[in-house]
Amino acid sequence: MKMLTRALFHNSRAPAGIAVLRDSGFEVLTHTFDVEPDYTFIEAYRDVPVTHDDDDDVYSSACAELDRVRDIIRVFGGDVDDCGPPPVNHEPFQYETPAWRGRSVN
């Protein structure tokens, strides 16, 4: 199952962090918003094995993927926003919809 992880880096550290994500098998899209010119926002995609297509397994896989990305990018000062299957009709860098919609986390 394809998972989407949204994160950001300060521009000065973004190239190194993005390179490591790509070397780790992620497809990475990048964007800089006019209102946040010092930061590079990323959307990292990767196919993740999911044993069952139920909410609990997808949720567990999304949490594991979020932790995996966090471990990679924290070295470069990156910060993870969310992770999960891309929303239906997802448009990159549209942040009205969280990636994970299966179960709320408090």
Biotite code that builds the C-alpha atoms (Angstrom):
import biotite.structure as struc

atoms = struc.array([
    struc.Atom([0.000, 0.000, 0.000], chain_id="A", res_id=1, res_name="MET", atom_name="CA", element="C"),
    struc.Atom([1.281, 3.450, -0.874], chain_id="A", res_id=2, res_name="LYS", atom_name="CA", element="C"),
    struc.Atom([1.935, 5.652, 2.163], chain_id="A", res_id=3, res_name="MET", atom_name="CA", element="C"),
    struc.Atom([2.360, 9.429, 2.156], chain_id="A", res_id=4, res_name="LEU", atom_name="CA", element="C"),
    struc.Atom([4.435, 11.158, 4.807], chain_id="A", res_id=5, res_name="THR", atom_name="CA", element="C"),
    struc.Atom([4.374, 14.951, 5.045], chain_id="A", res_id=6, res_name="ARG", atom_name="CA", element="C"),
    struc.Atom([7.334, 16.717, 6.594], chain_id="A", res_id=7, res_name="ALA", atom_name="CA", element="C"),
    struc.Atom([9.465, 19.833, 6.369], chain_id="A", res_id=8, res_name="LEU", atom_name="CA", element="C"),
    struc.Atom([13.081, 20.947, 6.573], chain_id="A", res_id=9, res_name="PHE", atom_name="CA", element="C"),
    struc.Atom([14.787, 24.280, 6.968], chain_id="A", res_id=10, res_name="HIS", atom_name="CA", element="C"),
    struc.Atom([16.066, 25.117, 3.476], chain_id="A", res_id=11, res_name="ASN", atom_name="CA", element="C"),
    struc.Atom([19.709, 24.932, 4.548], chain_id="A", res_id=12, res_name="SER", atom_name="CA", element="C"),
    struc.Atom([19.365, 21.238, 5.508], chain_id="A", res_id=13, res_name="ARG", atom_name="CA", element="C"),
    struc.Atom([16.716, 20.125, 3.023], chain_id="A", res_id=14, res_name="ALA", atom_name="CA", element="C"),
    struc.Atom([18.969, 18.827, 0.199], chain_id="A", res_id=15, res_name="PRO", atom_name="CA", element="C"),
    struc.Atom([20.828, 16.406, 2.484], chain_id="A", res_id=16, res_name="ALA", atom_name="CA", element="C"),
    struc.Atom([17.655, 15.133, 4.163], chain_id="A", res_id=17, res_name="GLY", atom_name="CA", element="C"),
    struc.Atom([15.840, 14.679, 0.857], chain_id="A", res_id=18, res_name="ILE", atom_name="CA", element="C"),
    struc.Atom([18.829, 12.794, -0.584], chain_id="A", res_id=19, res_name="ALA", atom_name="CA", element="C"),
    struc.Atom([18.789, 10.335, 2.327], chain_id="A", res_id=20, res_name="VAL", atom_name="CA", element="C"),
    struc.Atom([15.036, 9.778, 1.955], chain_id="A", res_id=21, res_name="LEU", atom_name="CA", element="C"),
    struc.Atom([15.475, 9.079, -1.763], chain_id="A", res_id=22, res_name="ARG", atom_name="CA", element="C"),
    struc.Atom([18.395, 6.743, -1.036], chain_id="A", res_id=23, res_name="ASP", atom_name="CA", element="C"),
    struc.Atom([16.064, 4.949, 1.417], chain_id="A", res_id=24, res_name="SER", atom_name="CA", element="C"),
    struc.Atom([13.540, 4.207, -1.326], chain_id="A", res_id=25, res_name="GLY", atom_name="CA", element="C"),
    struc.Atom([11.151, 7.154, -1.024], chain_id="A", res_id=26, res_name="PHE", atom_name="CA", element="C"),
    struc.Atom([9.762, 9.161, -3.904], chain_id="A", res_id=27, res_name="GLU", atom_name="CA", element="C"),
    struc.Atom([10.003, 12.762, -2.662], chain_id="A", res_id=28, res_name="VAL", atom_name="CA", element="C"),
    struc.Atom([8.142, 15.827, -3.884], chain_id="A", res_id=29, res_name="LEU", atom_name="CA", element="C"),
    struc.Atom([9.206, 19.255, -2.621], chain_id="A", res_id=30, res_name="THR", atom_name="CA", element="C"),
    struc.Atom([7.583, 22.671, -2.379], chain_id="A", res_id=31, res_name="HIS", atom_name="CA", element="C"),
    struc.Atom([8.358, 26.050, -0.847], chain_id="A", res_id=32, res_name="THR", atom_name="CA", element="C"),
    struc.Atom([5.368, 28.193, 0.097], chain_id="A", res_id=33, res_name="PHE", atom_name="CA", element="C"),
    struc.Atom([5.582, 31.961, -0.339], chain_id="A", res_id=34, res_name="ASP", atom_name="CA", element="C"),
    struc.Atom([4.431, 32.430, 3.265], chain_id="A", res_id=35, res_name="VAL", atom_name="CA", element="C"),
    struc.Atom([7.173, 30.070, 4.575], chain_id="A", res_id=36, res_name="GLU", atom_name="CA", element="C"),
    struc.Atom([10.185, 30.890, 2.358], chain_id="A", res_id=37, res_name="PRO", atom_name="CA", element="C"),
    struc.Atom([12.765, 29.463, 4.792], chain_id="A", res_id=38, res_name="ASP", atom_name="CA", element="C"),
    struc.Atom([11.307, 25.930, 4.753], chain_id="A", res_id=39, res_name="TYR", atom_name="CA", element="C"),
    struc.Atom([11.044, 23.145, 2.219], chain_id="A", res_id=40, res_name="THR", atom_name="CA", element="C"),
    struc.Atom([7.901, 21.064, 2.586], chain_id="A", res_id=41, res_name="PHE", atom_name="CA", element="C"),
    struc.Atom([8.083, 17.488, 1.392], chain_id="A", res_id=42, res_name="ILE", atom_name="CA", element="C"),
    struc.Atom([5.730, 14.684, 0.550], chain_id="A", res_id=43, res_name="GLU", atom_name="CA", element="C"),
    struc.Atom([7.515, 11.343, 0.737], chain_id="A", res_id=44, res_name="ALA", atom_name="CA", element="C"),
    struc.Atom([5.825, 8.310, -0.820], chain_id="A", res_id=45, res_name="TYR", atom_name="CA", element="C"),
    struc.Atom([6.712, 4.656, -0.503], chain_id="A", res_id=46, res_name="ARG", atom_name="CA", element="C"),
    struc.Atom([4.980, 1.310, -0.888], chain_id="A", res_id=47, res_name="ASP", atom_name="CA", element="C"),
    struc.Atom([4.619, -0.337, 2.501], chain_id="A", res_id=48, res_name="VAL", atom_name="CA", element="C"),
    struc.Atom([3.557, -3.945, 3.085], chain_id="A", res_id=49, res_name="PRO", atom_name="CA", element="C"),
    struc.Atom([0.162, -4.161, 4.780], chain_id="A", res_id=50, res_name="VAL", atom_name="CA", element="C"),
    struc.Atom([-0.980, -7.641, 5.795], chain_id="A", res_id=51, res_name="THR", atom_name="CA", element="C"),
    struc.Atom([-4.689, -6.850, 6.061], chain_id="A", res_id=52, res_name="HIS", atom_name="CA", element="C"),
    struc.Atom([-6.512, -3.918, 4.543], chain_id="A", res_id=53, res_name="ASP", atom_name="CA", element="C"),
    struc.Atom([-8.348, -3.120, 7.774], chain_id="A", res_id=54, res_name="ASP", atom_name="CA", element="C"),
    struc.Atom([-8.049, 0.132, 9.736], chain_id="A", res_id=55, res_name="ASP", atom_name="CA", element="C"),
    struc.Atom([-5.916, -1.373, 12.528], chain_id="A", res_id=56, res_name="ASP", atom_name="CA", element="C"),
    struc.Atom([-3.278, -2.767, 10.162], chain_id="A", res_id=57, res_name="ASP", atom_name="CA", element="C"),
    struc.Atom([-3.207, 0.369, 8.010], chain_id="A", res_id=58, res_name="VAL", atom_name="CA", element="C"),
    struc.Atom([-2.962, 2.510, 11.152], chain_id="A", res_id=59, res_name="TYR", atom_name="CA", element="C"),
    struc.Atom([-0.091, 0.390, 12.525], chain_id="A", res_id=60, res_name="SER", atom_name="CA", element="C"),
    struc.Atom([1.722, 0.548, 9.189], chain_id="A", res_id=61, res_name="SER", atom_name="CA", element="C"),
    struc.Atom([1.246, 4.329, 8.979], chain_id="A", res_id=62, res_name="ALA", atom_name="CA", element="C"),
    struc.Atom([2.602, 4.794, 12.516], chain_id="A", res_id=63, res_name="CYS", atom_name="CA", element="C"),
    struc.Atom([5.629, 2.619, 11.736], chain_id="A", res_id=64, res_name="ALA", atom_name="CA", element="C"),
    struc.Atom([6.282, 4.556, 8.516], chain_id="A", res_id=65, res_name="GLU", atom_name="CA", element="C"),
    struc.Atom([5.969, 7.893, 10.340], chain_id="A", res_id=66, res_name="LEU", atom_name="CA", element="C"),
    struc.Atom([8.542, 6.699, 12.900], chain_id="A", res_id=67, res_name="ASP", atom_name="CA", element="C"),
    struc.Atom([10.833, 5.473, 10.096], chain_id="A", res_id=68, res_name="ARG", atom_name="CA", element="C"),
    struc.Atom([10.747, 8.856, 8.331], chain_id="A", res_id=69, res_name="VAL", atom_name="CA", element="C"),
    struc.Atom([11.151, 10.731, 11.627], chain_id="A", res_id=70, res_name="ARG", atom_name="CA", element="C"),
    struc.Atom([14.268, 8.679, 12.427], chain_id="A", res_id=71, res_name="ASP", atom_name="CA", element="C"),
    struc.Atom([15.749, 9.514, 9.016], chain_id="A", res_id=72, res_name="ILE", atom_name="CA", element="C"),
    struc.Atom([15.032, 13.237, 8.952], chain_id="A", res_id=73, res_name="ILE", atom_name="CA", element="C"),
    struc.Atom([15.548, 14.243, 12.585], chain_id="A", res_id=74, res_name="ARG", atom_name="CA", element="C"),
    struc.Atom([19.317, 14.129, 11.926], chain_id="A", res_id=75, res_name="VAL", atom_name="CA", element="C"),
    struc.Atom([18.752, 16.973, 9.453], chain_id="A", res_id=76, res_name="PHE", atom_name="CA", element="C"),
    struc.Atom([16.430, 18.963, 11.712], chain_id="A", res_id=77, res_name="GLY", atom_name="CA", element="C"),
    struc.Atom([13.351, 17.789, 9.804], chain_id="A", res_id=78, res_name="GLY", atom_name="CA", element="C"),
    struc.Atom([9.915, 17.571, 11.362], chain_id="A", res_id=79, res_name="ASP", atom_name="CA", element="C"),
    struc.Atom([7.170, 15.091, 10.408], chain_id="A", res_id=80, res_name="VAL", atom_name="CA", element="C"),
    struc.Atom([3.562, 16.265, 10.144], chain_id="A", res_id=81, res_name="ASP", atom_name="CA", element="C"),
    struc.Atom([1.545, 13.121, 9.386], chain_id="A", res_id=82, res_name="ASP", atom_name="CA", element="C"),
    struc.Atom([1.543, 9.833, 7.534], chain_id="A", res_id=83, res_name="CYS", atom_name="CA", element="C"),
    struc.Atom([-0.978, 7.510, 5.957], chain_id="A", res_id=84, res_name="GLY", atom_name="CA", element="C"),
    struc.Atom([-2.496, 6.435, 2.670], chain_id="A", res_id=85, res_name="PRO", atom_name="CA", element="C"),
    struc.Atom([-2.850, 9.436, 0.356], chain_id="A", res_id=86, res_name="PRO", atom_name="CA", element="C"),
    struc.Atom([-6.391, 10.860, 0.464], chain_id="A", res_id=87, res_name="PRO", atom_name="CA", element="C"),
    struc.Atom([-8.625, 10.119, -2.523], chain_id="A", res_id=88, res_name="VAL", atom_name="CA", element="C"),
    struc.Atom([-7.961, 12.687, -5.273], chain_id="A", res_id=89, res_name="ASN", atom_name="CA", element="C"),
    struc.Atom([-4.914, 13.943, -3.366], chain_id="A", res_id=90, res_name="HIS", atom_name="CA", element="C"),
    struc.Atom([-3.287, 17.087, -4.714], chain_id="A", res_id=91, res_name="GLU", atom_name="CA", element="C"),
    struc.Atom([0.308, 17.523, -3.523], chain_id="A", res_id=92, res_name="PRO", atom_name="CA", element="C"),
    struc.Atom([0.827, 20.173, -0.877], chain_id="A", res_id=93, res_name="PHE", atom_name="CA", element="C"),
    struc.Atom([-2.852, 20.798, -0.203], chain_id="A", res_id=94, res_name="GLN", atom_name="CA", element="C"),
    struc.Atom([-2.942, 20.651, 3.584], chain_id="A", res_id=95, res_name="TYR", atom_name="CA", element="C"),
    struc.Atom([-6.663, 20.891, 4.325], chain_id="A", res_id=96, res_name="GLU", atom_name="CA", element="C"),
    struc.Atom([-6.897, 17.089, 4.570], chain_id="A", res_id=97, res_name="THR", atom_name="CA", element="C"),
    struc.Atom([-4.659, 15.058, 6.879], chain_id="A", res_id=98, res_name="PRO", atom_name="CA", element="C"),
    struc.Atom([-3.064, 12.032, 5.220], chain_id="A", res_id=99, res_name="ALA", atom_name="CA", element="C"),
    struc.Atom([-4.490, 9.690, 7.834], chain_id="A", res_id=100, res_name="TRP", atom_name="CA", element="C"),
    struc.Atom([-8.302, 9.580, 8.008], chain_id="A", res_id=101, res_name="ARG", atom_name="CA", element="C"),
    struc.Atom([-8.905, 6.086, 9.425], chain_id="A", res_id=102, res_name="GLY", atom_name="CA", element="C"),
    struc.Atom([-8.859, 6.683, 13.178], chain_id="A", res_id=103, res_name="ARG", atom_name="CA", element="C"),
    struc.Atom([-8.242, 9.755, 15.301], chain_id="A", res_id=104, res_name="SER", atom_name="CA", element="C"),
    struc.Atom([-5.171, 9.854, 17.502], chain_id="A", res_id=105, res_name="VAL", atom_name="CA", element="C"),
    struc.Atom([-5.295, 11.793, 20.781], chain_id="A", res_id=106, res_name="ASN", atom_name="CA", element="C"),
])
